[in-house]
Amino acid sequence: MPELHPEVAAVTERVIARSRESRRAYLDLIEREREAGVHRPKLACGNLAHGFAASGEDKAAIIAGRAMNIGIVTAYNDMLSAHQPYGRYPEQIKIFAREVGATAQVAGGTPAMCDGVTQGQRGMELSLFSRDTIALSAAVGLSHGMFEGAALLGICDKIVPGLIIGALRFGHLPVILIPAGPMPSGLANKEKQRIRQLYAEGKVGRKELLESESASYHGAGTCTFYGTANSNQMMMDVMGLHMPGASFINPGTRLRQAVTRAAIHRLTEIGWNGNDYRPLGRCIDEKAIVNAIVGLLATGGSTNHAIHLPAMARAAGIVIDWEDFDRLSGVVPLVARVYPNGAGDVNHFHAAGGMSYVIASLIDAGLLHDDILTVAGHSLRDHARDPKLLGEGDALTFEDAPAEPLDETMLRPPSNPFQPDGGMRLVKGNLGRATFKTSAVDPERRTIEAPARVFSDQDEVIAAFKAGELERDVVVVVRFQGPRANGMPELHKLTPPLGVLQDRGHKVALVTDGRMSGASGKVPAAIHLSPEAVGGGPIGRIRDGDIIRLSAAEGLLEVLVDPAEWESRADAVRPPDGLGTGRELFAFMRQGADDAERGGSAMLAAAGL
């Protein structure tokens, strides 16, 4: 086994030490749940009869209780392109389970928002809290005690983190996540971005913009840029929670179905009645969480996971912070260039060697923990393989990762990376702590010092841009966008106008206590600023014209104001809560949410996790 990089080892030990008490409490919980929790053999006859009343041909097997009954938690809907393929999965999974003497039932469904639909709209203010709603929904489904294992069907932004958080409270169960794959490539992402900027400048109309967007998002499957959804899939791979090579196989193919079938067969082999018991709560440990951070950094993944990973870790009794991300980013090289960090999409990345090559090469470089408990192998290296169908019978086999990248414009070895660091920095100073994704930002733009222009709403920024008020060097400050203010919507809508200003030669940056999408790119941005404006965060004291210095190289985010004057300033007045589009129903989540660095979760905070 290659020697682990000293900094990866040090950060892992830091996480283990910080998490010692909470992790022990979590492991004690799942052990008690396995021994004394609600399980099928302990259900009263009336309870059990309700549980199998509509199970048809599986009824006799469920009554006998000798084989695993798999709980399917599905985030299916046919409005979300990535989840539309899941419509027929439950019936297929039931067939696959019967092939090995097991049974399966849909334990429950969860909501699944499409951030692409809600981007820049009121519904985006529900987006972050949909993660906790999904976790609650998964917990409700699994609470019936009818299941000895779970198959989780989910792909996109908050959906995978929510499923993981909910399932971890049933961490004594073996669990496999089952993806459905990305849509085939459409219009090149850089061309889509070009049309968006032309639209922002008024040089093309809505018709041309819609034609461009439709050519990009054109069918069933995950969007093909490397945003939060596809970063989810990467993380599940490096944590060993998928079947090997499962992430980026297109929907509707024989190979996609064969890998799903293999996942269900494998799930029946890792239950607690066998000799290969692999409960989710043991698979997700401190090393697996560190692997997820390393994978995120090495591939230039979505900054949204600077919020989601702390929340997922907390559900397993593990505590991480942004310093862990920052320290790992200093030693983990960027080995992938997938849009918005490069020209190609996830299909091109997969064809270039994809996750199998990434896993193998990072293990060889001492950057990933190989010795973790995965769902389908002796170690993580067993997941550095690609599924293939061979012969007339389409027999499923798994081939080792390619020894070298097949396209070095998309993928490189750690010894010859695109850049030497992982492209995600912690910046801090008298404004607090924030995340800066450097991997898509040109090096000469990673430090900016300019006057602030302060807004409390992203639409105000758009209006100022259209009025020509931002035609200068400027740090755009958008506050009251944190979890407690308005649910922390993504501010991806700001990327085209800020990109236009930058292309016109201005030095431009964004500072916000809100989020930016994994699809955002070239404009330097300090995001997730904590503490947020609500509750007295320093961002609430910034005024128009204040000079702000943002530097990824220095890890610095400061307002250059005389300290005495700074301390004397009053906080800005919070805008009123928004009404409509269901936002008022989530008021309790806003009021109870904790800081972005801890995950921005009212649910976890109230649970004391």
BABA-89421 format. One record per residue (C-alpha): x, z, y; residue in three letters. Coordinates in steps of 0.001 Angstrom, whole numbers, always signed. Layout:
# residues N
east,up,north,residuo
X,Z,Y,ala
...
This chain:
# residues 609
east,up,north,residuo
+0,+0,+0,met
+1435,-917,+3464,pro
+2396,+2029,+5633,glu
-267,+2923,+8185,leu
+677,+2360,+11817,his
+1662,+5725,+13356,pro
-855,+5460,+16197,glu
-3714,+4562,+13858,val
-2745,+7553,+11749,ala
-2522,+9799,+14823,ala
-5926,+8763,+16164,val
-7463,+9245,+12727,thr
-6009,+12756,+12504,glu
-7296,+13431,+16018,arg
-10803,+12397,+14949,val
-10620,+14440,+11738,ile
-9498,+17554,+13605,ala
-12136,+17183,+16308,arg
-14854,+16617,+13705,ser
-13867,+19269,+11168,arg
-16807,+21657,+11616,glu
-19504,+19053,+12239,ser
-18332,+16873,+9352,arg
-18312,+19832,+6971,arg
-21859,+20714,+8039,ala
-22950,+17115,+7457,tyr
-21421,+16899,+3979,leu
-23048,+20225,+3079,asp
-26385,+18795,+4242,leu
-26247,+15673,+2099,ile
-25116,+17662,-930,glu
-28110,+19978,-516,arg
-30396,+16980,-72,glu
-29143,+15448,-3297,arg
-29662,+18650,-5252,glu
-32764,+20119,-3620,ala
-34294,+17446,-1415,gly
-37480,+15460,-1923,val
-37032,+13139,-4921,his
-39305,+11194,-7228,arg
-39003,+13571,-10220,pro
-40046,+16485,-7997,lys
-43115,+14835,-6515,leu
-46493,+16185,-7582,ala
-48609,+13787,-9602,cys
-50892,+13063,-6654,gly
-47914,+12283,-4412,asn
-46352,+10053,-7023,leu
-49589,+8213,-7764,ala
-49901,+7283,-4096,his
-46319,+6038,-4174,gly
-46789,+3532,-6989,phe
-50510,+2718,-6636,ala
-49901,-813,-5338,ala
-46651,-1578,-7125,ser
-48191,-4009,-9627,gly
-45873,-5044,-12429,glu
-43310,-2426,-11365,asp
-45720,+464,-11874,lys
-44695,+1293,-15442,ala
-40992,+1366,-14553,ala
-41606,+3613,-11536,ile
-43745,+5973,-13630,ile
-41052,+6172,-16307,ala
-38503,+7127,-13673,gly
-35524,+5987,-15707,arg
-34223,+3317,-13295,ala
-33393,+3177,-9611,met
-36215,+2470,-7195,asn
-34719,+803,-4106,ile
-36214,+1465,-706,gly
-36131,-1626,+1495,ile
-36017,-886,+5225,val
-36614,-4146,+7017,thr
-36340,-5131,+10655,ala
-38085,-8453,+10011,tyr
-39987,-10327,+12652,asn
-40200,-14064,+13158,asp
-39670,-14026,+16917,met
-36079,-12830,+16576,leu
-34134,-15799,+15215,ser
-31585,-13667,+13355,ala
-34306,-11732,+11543,his
-36735,-14554,+10811,gln
-35015,-15291,+7454,pro
-35844,-11760,+6263,tyr
-39530,-12673,+5838,gly
-39156,-13505,+2124,arg
-36345,-11105,+1307,tyr
-38499,-8234,-38,pro
-40073,-10404,-2744,glu
-36670,-11818,-3659,gln
-35132,-8343,-3762,ile
-37867,-7143,-6115,lys
-37037,-9999,-8486,ile
-33301,-9282,-8277,phe
-33944,-5590,-8993,ala
-36083,-6392,-12062,arg
-33240,-8513,-13448,glu
-31252,-5299,-13962,val
-34148,-3052,-14913,gly
-34671,-1530,-11470,ala
-37537,-1670,-8991,thr
-37824,-2064,-5237,ala
-40447,-1286,-2609,gln
-40576,-1813,+1128,val
-40076,+1708,+2419,ala
-40898,+746,+5976,gly
-40356,-1612,+8848,gly
-38575,-1044,+12121,thr
-38916,-2739,+15504,pro
-36299,-5352,+16319,ala
-35890,-6374,+19938,met
-34277,-9624,+20908,cys
-32022,-8941,+23859,asp
-31871,-12661,+24466,gly
-35604,-12654,+25229,val
-35560,-9458,+27304,thr
-32247,-10127,+29094,gln
-32745,-9593,+32828,gly
-36394,-8646,+32273,gln
-38207,-5305,+32388,arg
-38239,-5066,+28599,gly
-34450,-4648,+28623,met
-35027,-1107,+29908,glu
-36376,-288,+26432,leu
-33438,-1875,+24662,ser
-30981,+1013,+24255,leu
-33738,+3411,+23239,phe
-34991,+949,+20648,ser
-31885,+2012,+18684,arg
-33184,+5574,+18389,asp
-36683,+4278,+17653,thr
-35242,+2217,+14799,ile
-33380,+5270,+13485,ala
-36605,+7266,+13555,leu
-38476,+4440,+11822,ser
-35847,+4218,+9069,ala
-36037,+7980,+8578,ala
-39818,+7834,+8280,val
-39570,+5130,+5619,gly
-36992,+6979,+3541,leu
-38701,+10366,+3924,ser
-41181,+9668,+1106,his
-38624,+10612,-1535,gly
-39566,+7643,-3707,met
-36120,+6034,-3624,phe
-32707,+6490,-5223,glu
-31023,+3884,-3025,gly
-31707,+1761,+47,ala
-31225,-1851,+1126,ala
-31124,-2181,+4911,leu
-32190,-5524,+6372,leu
-30952,-5839,+9936,gly
-28391,-7722,+11986,ile
-28722,-7572,+15747,cys
-27702,-5405,+18635,asp
-29306,-1942,+18408,lys
-30783,-2659,+15003,ile
-27766,-2113,+12755,val
-26674,+1040,+14636,pro
-30249,+2349,+14451,gly
-30537,+1638,+10733,leu
-27196,+3337,+10089,ile
-28114,+6423,+12138,ile
-31449,+6813,+10344,gly
-30001,+6171,+6879,ala
-27143,+8625,+7444,leu
-29654,+11463,+7561,arg
-30317,+10453,+3950,phe
-26603,+10114,+3342,gly
-26895,+11241,-287,his
-28419,+7827,-1074,leu
-26304,+4776,-1897,pro
-26962,+2104,+731,val
-25966,-1537,+1198,ile
-26600,-3532,+4354,leu
-27750,-7089,+3750,ile
-27227,-9690,+6504,pro
-28956,-13061,+6787,ala
-26225,-15025,+8566,gly
-25712,-17061,+11753,pro
-27575,-20201,+12730,met
-25591,-23452,+12470,pro
-23586,-24357,+15559,ser
-25452,-25990,+18422,gly
-24452,-26793,+21982,leu
-20932,-25552,+22705,ala
-21023,-22138,+24349,asn
-18732,-23134,+27215,lys
-21081,-26004,+28050,glu
-24005,-23573,+28012,lys
-22091,-21288,+30402,gln
-21302,-24254,+32678,arg
-24988,-25156,+32963,ile
-25883,-21522,+33683,arg
-23440,-21429,+36591,gln
-24729,-24762,+37926,leu
-28254,-23330,+37796,tyr
-27089,-20193,+39644,ala
-25684,-22482,+42371,glu
-28927,-24495,+42532,gly
-27212,-27676,+41307,lys
-29456,-28149,+38254,val
-33083,-27173,+37720,gly
-35004,-25083,+35224,arg
-35650,-28115,+32997,lys
-31927,-28777,+32511,glu
-31249,-25080,+31983,leu
-33967,-24757,+29332,leu
-32713,-27880,+27542,glu
-29218,-26365,+27445,ser
-30398,-22978,+26194,glu
-32614,-24597,+23535,ser
-29727,-26702,+22274,ala
-27645,-23550,+21939,ser
-30290,-21261,+20391,tyr
-31944,-23777,+18140,his
-32884,-22338,+14746,gly
-33026,-19426,+12351,ala
-30045,-17098,+12236,gly
-27870,-15004,+14486,thr
-26804,-16441,+17835,cys
-23391,-17962,+17271,thr
-21442,-16382,+20129,phe
-19440,-13245,+19371,tyr
-21701,-10678,+20966,gly
-23089,-7384,+19750,thr
-24989,-8805,+16767,ala
-22012,-10532,+15199,asn
-19782,-7578,+16111,ser
-22205,-5474,+14043,asn
-21556,-7708,+11066,gln
-17797,-7448,+11536,met
-18012,-3646,+11626,met
-20068,-3469,+8463,met
-17384,-5606,+6784,asp
-14414,-3449,+7830,val
-16356,-311,+6885,met
-17044,-1778,+3432,gly
-20846,-1602,+3742,leu
-21552,-5282,+2937,his
-20816,-7271,-149,met
-17453,-9016,+414,pro
-17685,-12006,+2739,gly
-21414,-11551,+3366,ala
-21536,-11671,+7162,ser
-21270,-15281,+8247,phe
-22922,-17378,+5536,ile
-25684,-19498,+7074,asn
-29329,-18699,+6220,pro
-31282,-20710,+3688,gly
-28303,-21615,+1505,thr
-27863,-20965,-2219,arg
-24729,-18983,-1449,leu
-26638,-16741,+967,arg
-29205,-15959,-1732,gln
-26541,-15404,-4393,ala
-24756,-12807,-2254,val
-28047,-11013,-1554,thr
-28761,-10957,-5289,arg
-25298,-9543,-5959,ala
-25903,-6814,-3367,ala
-29056,-5625,-5131,ile
-27394,-5689,-8533,his
-24479,-3737,-7098,arg
-26761,-1173,-5472,leu
-28166,-274,-8888,thr
-24626,+447,-10110,glu
-23690,+3000,-7442,ile
-26596,+5430,-7796,gly
-26203,+9131,-8486,trp
-27154,+8881,-12164,asn
-24161,+6682,-12973,gly
-20403,+7064,-13047,asn
-19817,+5171,-9789,asp
-21878,+7167,-7281,tyr
-21195,+5995,-3731,arg
-23460,+7753,-1204,pro
-23603,+6357,+2326,leu
-22548,+9679,+3838,gly
-19285,+9576,+1890,arg
-18663,+5867,+2541,cys
-18926,+6429,+6295,ile
-16109,+8877,+6959,asp
-13518,+9261,+9714,glu
-11342,+6467,+8303,lys
-14276,+4050,+8137,ala
-15173,+4809,+11764,ile
-11567,+4198,+12854,val
-11660,+919,+10915,asn
-14756,-97,+12886,ala
-12939,+545,+16186,ile
-9846,-1360,+15006,val
-11961,-4314,+13877,gly
-13785,-4345,+17196,leu
-10523,-4447,+19120,leu
-8763,-6954,+16869,ala
-11605,-9472,+17110,thr
-12566,-8982,+20774,gly
-15976,-7568,+19868,gly
-18795,-6332,+22042,ser
-18315,-3451,+24471,thr
-21814,-2266,+23549,asn
-20184,-598,+20568,his
-18344,+1765,+22889,ala
-21830,+3339,+23038,ile
-23170,+2592,+19564,his
-20143,+3705,+17531,leu
-20083,+7253,+18989,pro
-23806,+7546,+18190,ala
-23368,+6254,+14638,met
-20418,+8571,+14072,ala
-22361,+11611,+15336,arg
-25045,+10985,+12735,ala
-22337,+11493,+10083,ala
-20851,+14561,+11756,gly
-17919,+12625,+13252,ile
-16926,+12874,+16921,val
-15093,+10050,+18685,ile
-14479,+9298,+22355,asp
-13247,+6465,+24553,trp
-9681,+7747,+24464,glu
-9698,+6899,+20741,asp
-10681,+3326,+21643,phe
-8040,+3183,+24378,asp
-5183,+4496,+22234,arg
-6023,+2123,+19405,leu
-6357,-768,+21839,ser
-2742,-211,+22846,gly
-1476,-1034,+19330,val
-4127,-3301,+17806,val
-3475,-6973,+18642,pro
-6205,-9486,+19442,leu
-6204,-11861,+16449,val
-9441,-13801,+17049,ala
-10683,-16027,+19846,arg
-14425,-16413,+19446,val
-16667,-17265,+22389,tyr
-16736,-15779,+25038,pro
-13044,-15089,+24361,asn
-12459,-18646,+23141,gly
-14127,-22012,+22702,ala
-15298,-21785,+19075,gly
-18215,-19787,+17684,asp
-18624,-17539,+14633,val
-19124,-20520,+12326,asn
-15735,-21896,+13403,his
-14253,-18397,+13009,phe
-15635,-18139,+9476,his
-14288,-21578,+8568,ala
-10845,-20587,+9921,ala
-10588,-17703,+7443,gly
-13028,-15296,+9047,gly
-13445,-11706,+8016,met
-11599,-11992,+4711,ser
-8427,-13053,+6513,tyr
-8908,-10472,+9277,val
-9293,-7634,+6763,ile
-6355,-8691,+4584,ala
-3978,-9286,+7492,ser
-4870,-6060,+9300,leu
-4381,-4054,+6105,ile
-990,-5729,+5611,asp
-71,-4852,+9220,ala
-942,-1187,+8622,gly
-3839,-1295,+11083,leu
-6815,-719,+8761,leu
-7387,+2099,+6304,his
-7457,+476,+2880,asp
-8206,+3726,+1047,asp
-11882,+4076,+1933,ile
-14915,+4328,-329,leu
-16715,+983,-74,thr
-19928,-235,-1670,val
-18232,-2898,-3786,ala
-14589,-2370,-4608,gly
-11777,+16,-5381,his
-10609,-189,-1762,ser
-11209,-2184,+1412,leu
-8815,-4910,+219,arg
-11394,-5815,-2404,asp
-13603,-6836,+531,his
-10980,-9302,+1790,ala
-12586,-11981,-354,arg
-14962,-14881,+129,asp
-17949,-15610,-2110,pro
-18115,-19061,-3729,lys
-20502,-20822,-6109,leu
-18750,-22542,-9001,leu
-19842,-24982,-11683,gly
-23217,-26420,-12592,glu
-24708,-22965,-12979,gly
-23673,-21913,-9472,asp
-21899,-18822,-10799,ala
-20969,-16448,-7991,leu
-17287,-15597,-7729,thr
-15131,-14029,-5039,phe
-11865,-15637,-3960,glu
-8998,-13903,-2170,asp
-8600,-14472,+1541,ala
-6457,-17422,+2642,pro
-2805,-16500,+3092,ala
-2735,-18053,+6570,glu
-5375,-18863,+9207,pro
-6884,-22303,+8756,leu
-7227,-22848,+12519,asp
-4848,-20980,+14831,glu
-6972,-21781,+17879,thr
-9540,-19403,+16350,met
-7555,-16925,+14301,leu
-3950,-15724,+14152,arg
-1856,-13255,+12158,pro
-1174,-9844,+13743,pro
+2491,-10836,+14013,ser
+1574,-13726,+16361,asn
-1610,-12627,+18132,pro
-3454,-14088,+21100,phe
-2521,-10959,+22994,gln
-640,-7827,+21947,pro
-3418,-5347,+22674,asp
-7032,-5029,+21632,gly
-8586,-5903,+24948,gly
-10639,-2785,+25610,met
-9305,-204,+28026,arg
-10438,+3161,+29286,leu
-10282,+3236,+33089,val
-10701,+6545,+34892,lys
-10227,+8258,+38214,gly
-12343,+9878,+40893,asn
-15346,+7763,+39877,leu
-15336,+8982,+36261,gly
-14597,+7157,+33003,arg
-15541,+3574,+32160,ala
-14838,+757,+29728,thr
-13010,-2430,+30765,phe
-13031,-5339,+28312,lys
-9850,-7233,+29119,thr
-9787,-9724,+26254,ser
-11888,-12333,+28076,ala
-10380,-11702,+31539,val
-7310,-13611,+32742,asp
-4344,-11232,+33146,pro
-3982,-11960,+36869,glu
-7553,-10754,+37428,arg
-7223,-7417,+35662,arg
-6357,-5544,+38852,thr
-8527,-5834,+41934,ile
-8730,-3860,+45154,glu
-11580,-4877,+47449,ala
-14470,-3548,+49543,pro
-17578,-2361,+47746,ala
-21055,-3778,+48101,arg
-23536,-1304,+46652,val
-26824,-2086,+44907,phe
-29387,-128,+42881,ser
-30899,-3101,+41054,asp
-29490,-6282,+39552,gln
-32123,-8423,+41295,asp
-30750,-7171,+44630,glu
-27363,-8615,+43605,val
-28925,-11986,+42796,ile
-30706,-12032,+46152,ala
-27509,-11188,+48047,ala
-25649,-13938,+46170,phe
-28301,-16515,+47030,lys
-28209,-15413,+50686,ala
-24427,-15977,+50817,gly
-23696,-12295,+51459,glu
-21078,-12034,+48701,leu
-18823,-14922,+49734,glu
-15682,-12786,+49927,arg
-13465,-10514,+47909,asp
-15862,-7854,+46680,val
-16418,-5107,+44127,val
-20100,-5247,+43290,val
-21356,-1734,+42506,val
-24642,-1503,+40622,val
-25750,+2102,+40109,arg
-28789,+3875,+38690,phe
-28397,+1746,+35563,gln
-27419,+4532,+33135,gly
-29425,+5964,+30227,pro
-31120,+8638,+32323,arg
-31928,+6287,+35200,ala
-33654,+3301,+33618,asn
-32539,+3180,+29984,gly
-29247,+1387,+30641,met
-30313,-2276,+30497,pro
-27648,-4919,+29980,glu
-26677,-6639,+33224,leu
-25736,-9951,+31647,his
-27905,-11669,+34263,lys
-25119,-10985,+36761,leu
-22448,-12931,+34883,thr
-23286,-16454,+36220,pro
-23360,-15577,+39959,pro
-20270,-13361,+39749,leu
-18543,-16102,+37768,gly
-19423,-18601,+40512,val
-17886,-16346,+43179,leu
-14733,-15952,+41100,gln
-14487,-19713,+40544,asp
-14707,-20191,+44316,arg
-11447,-18290,+44660,gly
-12716,-14817,+45514,his
-11473,-11633,+43888,lys
-14571,-10203,+42269,val
-15279,-7223,+40028,ala
-18260,-5233,+38831,leu
-18504,-1438,+38642,val
-21639,-16,+37055,thr
-23040,+2887,+35117,asp
-24997,+270,+33171,gly
-24124,-2026,+30280,arg
-22925,-5583,+29953,met
-23607,-7797,+26981,ser
-21114,-8814,+24337,gly
-21774,-12324,+25636,ala
-20299,-11473,+29029,ser
-16834,-12622,+29779,gly
-14435,-13585,+32503,lys
-15311,-11306,+35444,val
-13448,-7954,+35445,pro
-15935,-5144,+34973,ala
-15848,-1361,+34677,ala
-18982,-639,+32707,ile
-20746,+2340,+31125,his
-19355,+4466,+33980,leu
-19861,+8128,+33142,ser
-21131,+10369,+34555,pro
-23945,+8139,+35734,glu
-25545,+8268,+39170,ala
-28505,+10341,+37957,val
-27346,+13932,+37796,gly
-24619,+13640,+40410,gly
-22133,+11082,+39096,gly
-19614,+10040,+41801,pro
-20862,+6441,+41743,ile
-23831,+7810,+43698,gly
-21547,+8513,+46705,arg
-20055,+5034,+47121,ile
-20980,+3260,+50356,arg
-20739,-367,+51436,asp
-17204,-1134,+52578,gly
-15430,+1574,+50579,asp
-12251,+196,+49042,ile
-12307,+395,+45241,ile
-9276,-128,+43043,arg
-9893,-1212,+39465,leu
-6865,-1791,+37254,ser
-6839,-2248,+33510,ala
-3038,-2173,+33536,ala
-3017,+1262,+35191,glu
-6144,+2516,+33425,gly
-7464,+3287,+36903,leu
-10863,+3307,+38602,leu
-10832,+4916,+42034,glu
-12550,+4766,+45389,val
-9921,+4978,+48147,leu
-11714,+7348,+50499,val
-10336,+10406,+52253,asp
-10951,+13313,+49838,pro
-12548,+15546,+52466,ala
-14989,+12827,+53505,glu
-15666,+11979,+49860,trp
-16593,+15551,+49000,glu
-18867,+15841,+52031,ser
-21028,+12862,+51123,arg
-24541,+13300,+49758,ala
-25668,+11543,+46590,asp
-27731,+8385,+46949,ala
-31478,+8704,+46483,val
-32635,+7712,+43018,arg
-35130,+4821,+42903,pro
-38558,+5632,+41421,pro
-39064,+5123,+37685,asp
-40372,+1721,+36723,gly
-43915,+1405,+35419,leu
-45313,-1251,+33100,gly
-43982,-3065,+30040,thr
-44129,+270,+28206,gly
-41279,+1795,+30200,arg
-43226,+4932,+31027,glu
-43581,+5733,+27315,leu
-39810,+6171,+27075,phe
-39555,+8695,+29927,ala
-38727,+11531,+27517,phe
-35811,+9528,+26114,met
-34449,+8851,+29592,arg
-34779,+12482,+30602,gln
-33000,+13760,+27491,gly
-30275,+11129,+27111,ala
-26658,+12229,+27121,asp
-23642,+10370,+28505,asp
-22755,+6845,+27432,ala
-19457,+8095,+25971,glu
-21454,+10207,+23500,arg
-23880,+7365,+22749,gly
-26612,+7762,+25364,gly
-29062,+9298,+22894,ser
-31813,+11819,+23603,ala
-32596,+11976,+19877,met
-29103,+13037,+18817,leu
-28770,+15408,+21759,ala
-32041,+17164,+20955,ala
-31057,+17410,+17275,ala
-27798,+19119,+18212,gly
-25718,+16368,+16598,leu
